[in-house]
């Protein structure tokens, strides 16, 4: 049962990638490569509008990258060095691909993939949703301040990558502490709901699938259960990110939210305890219990 569930879950990851943007990800990619590689190809191809030829090229190179990283893991290489090596390989792959593209494709790739990295943060997400959040876009206003912090974060991450012995940089704390100052409480909560909507939906669907696999779904209405799971996960994701700089408050709120856990999830967690033969419940870094 456990093995079949994991296989089916892996397949569902591929399906979710297809579903997100089927017209941009070639079937040859998700039929040929692992879910992890397909996901990486999708993220680049969807932004840069790469055709099947370059998607397959990326898939082959990302697969080689993952195999090299796996060898490092087997040798007991430290996580810091593995991350540094993985980032270096990914950068090299992007650089090589860029040289193979036409001038027009290369310009678009630089704009959508490389320059977009600067906004791959809560600051960037806020700028993306500035109209919905009704941010102050005047000179010196919220949008300008968010852009400054996005660039500051990018510089800090680049420094840490180049200097792995410089110490731990708590990115989550940096983002949440500054976002709490730059946005109103309502704006920040709304942003995190936008940001985590898809993540909560996916987790809810995975839980429902597991309930069905274990034949625990018969007393639950699918749509009602999915909606309840999504709300629960959404609330926890928002708290997890919003209080990344205040672990005490974060833990207190997350603990209080457990009383609102849907019955279906409670039953699912009990089934996992039975499966592992333990009565211990753990909380992962995403802020929900497994």
Buried (B, 14 or more C-beta within 10 A) or exposed (E): EEEEEEEEBEEBBBBBBBEBEEEBBBEEBBEBBBBEBBBBBBBBBBBBEBEBEBBBBBBBBBBEBBEEBEEBEEEEEEEEEBBBBBEEBBEEBBEEBBEEBEEEBBEBBBEBBBEEEBBEBBBBBBBBBBEEBEBEEEEEEBBBBBBEBBEEBBEEBEEBBEEEEEEEEEBBBBBBBBBBEBBEEEBBBBBBBBBBEEBBBBBBBBBBBBBEBBEBBEEBEEEEBBEBBBBBBBBBBBBBBBBBBBEEEBBEBBEEBBEEBBEBBEBBBEBBEEEEEEEEEEBEEBBBBE
